[in-house]
Amino acid sequence: MFLEYGVLAAFIAALSFASNSIVLRRGVLSGYVYSGTMISILTGVPTYLLFSFLTGEYVYLYSVPFGYLVLFVLVGLLHFAIGRYLYYLSVHYSGTIVSMPIMASGQIIAAYLGIIILSEVITVYKIIGLLLTTIGFISFLRIGEGVKIVRKSILLSSTAALIFAVTTLIIRYGLTIAKLPILGVFISYATALPVYLSLLSRRSIRDEFLNMNRYIFSYLVISALLVNLGQLFKYIALNIAEVSIVGPIISTEIILNLIFSALINRRYEIVNYKTILGSIAIFLGIVAIVI
């Protein structure tokens, strides 16, 4: 029963991430990549601090093991300071239907590594599910073949995927040291914040951040709230369930993103038979994994 809560938290994270991508695409369509990342970090720090007070995890801030602290500081630098910016930049170049499948493949890499490195439990159904999900991702990756504009986006999102795969494992391992998921995500965000604040010393970045119109600002704020909600439930899920279960479930954000894009952002995205076939493969893979 406890595992089911982890599965539910992972699905909520996937829904939040997919919703974020739809709104984010509108916000970074004409630029504002730094601003989008900055706003997500700025809103995340007080949000997670509040949740740490509500759950009582804040009392452990000065007594957590040193190893736990180091791991989540590392996640802050890799995932939020570098990885998130790269993914947002990728979305700016080519949209979410091209960028998200590549980025989300990091979850599948994490699932494989979770079995190999963390010695997580492996079953026949889990193997079948991982293979089906991988086939689905390959189908999505083929969308950008022959399209020059997406080449840079593919490189950026591929780099982000590798970073996210590594940080997912670090998060899972860190939560085995101390089961404090909300405190962990707060530490990670608080680590990334000074990095982005320091970049405001550059006039071009400062002008971009301070001269946003209300239309762009509203999209980026909504996007920030959604991605922060997703991260909250991702950390909770990893506190309960194994990476090889959580990773593929969160990757259903691709299917949700496909649906949302077709309904809301059709003029900005690519929807074809490859995305449909990929969605079916991923869905079947997820079903196999959670059996």
Residue, then its C-alpha position, 0 to 999 in steps of 0.5 A: m500500500f505504501l508503494e502505491y503512494g509513491v506511484l501516485a506521487a510520481f504520476i502527480a509529478a508527471l502531470s505537473f511537469a507536462s503542464n509546466s512544459i505547455v505553459l513554458r513553451r509560451g513563455v520562452l517562445s521568444g527568449y527569456v530562458y534565463s528569466g524562466t529558470m530564475i523565476s522557478i528558483l526564486t519561487g521554489v525556495p520559499t515554497y519548499l521552506l514553507f512545506s518543510f515547516l508544515t511537515g516539521e522537516y525544517v528541525y533537522l536542517y542543522s542536524v542532517p548527516f554531512g553526506y546528505l547535505v553534500l548530495f543535495v547541494l550537488v543536486g542543486l548545482l547539477h540539476f537546477a543550476i545547469g540542467r534546468y537551464l539547458y532544458y528550458l533553452s532546448v524548449h525555446y529552440s524546438g518546443t516540448i514534443v521534440s525536447m521532452p522525450i529526449m530530456a525524459s529519457g534521463q529517467i529511463i537511464a536512471a531506472y537502468l542505473g538504479i538496477i545496476i548501481l543501487s542493486e534495486v529489485i529486478t523483475v521480468y515485468k520491470i525488464i519488459g516495461l523498461l524495454l517498451t518504454t525505451i522503444g517509445f522514446i526512440s520513436f519520439l527521438r526520430i521526430g526531429e530527423g532531417v529537421k536542422i532547427v532541432r539539432k541544437s535542441i537535441l544536443l541541449s536536451s540530451t545533455a540535460a537528460l544525462i544530468f537528470a539521470v545522474t541527479t535522480l540517482i543521487i536524490r534516491y541515494g540521499l534519501t536512503i541516508a535521511k528520509l527528508p524529501i522536502l528538506g532535500v529539495f529545499i537545500s537543492y533549490a537554495t544552492a542554485l539560487p545564488v548562482y542565478l542571482s550572481l548572473l544578474s551582474r551581467r547587464s544583458i541578463r539583468d535587462e532581460f529579467l527586469n524588462m519582461n512584459r506582463y504576458i511573458f511574466s504570467y506564463l513564466v510564473i505559472s510555469a514555475l509553480l507547476v515545475n516546483l509542484g512536480q519537483l516536490f512530488k518527485y522527491i516524495a516519490l523517490n523517498i518511497a519507491e525505487v528509481s526503476i519504478v519512479g523514473p518511468i512513471i514520471s516519464t509518462e509526462i511525454i504522453l500527457n504533453l502530447i495530449f496537451s500540446a495537441l489541444i493547446n499548443r498545436r501550432y507550436e508543436i509537432v504531432n504525428y504518427k511517431t508521437i502516437l506510436g511512441s505514446i502507446a509503447i510508453f503506456l504499455g511499458i508503464v503498465a508492465i513496470v507497475i504490475 
